[in-house]
């Protein structure tokens, strides 16, 4: 995954909009790749936590956007 480390760094940043702002600065075709990688990372990790709620995660992500 080309953007995995950058996604992790920005997702864990103190500024919740940092990831979204970085994605918007990328070329349109790269935005698609980044979001695909983000989705893959979420799907790989969502069952590792016992308290994971996809609805709550999506709600929090869309609130930050």
PyMOL commands that set and color helices and strands:
alter all, ss='L'
color gray80, all
select helices_A, chain A and resi 4-11+18-25+28-45+54-64
alter helices_A, ss='H'
color red, helices_A
deselect
rebuild
show_as cartoon
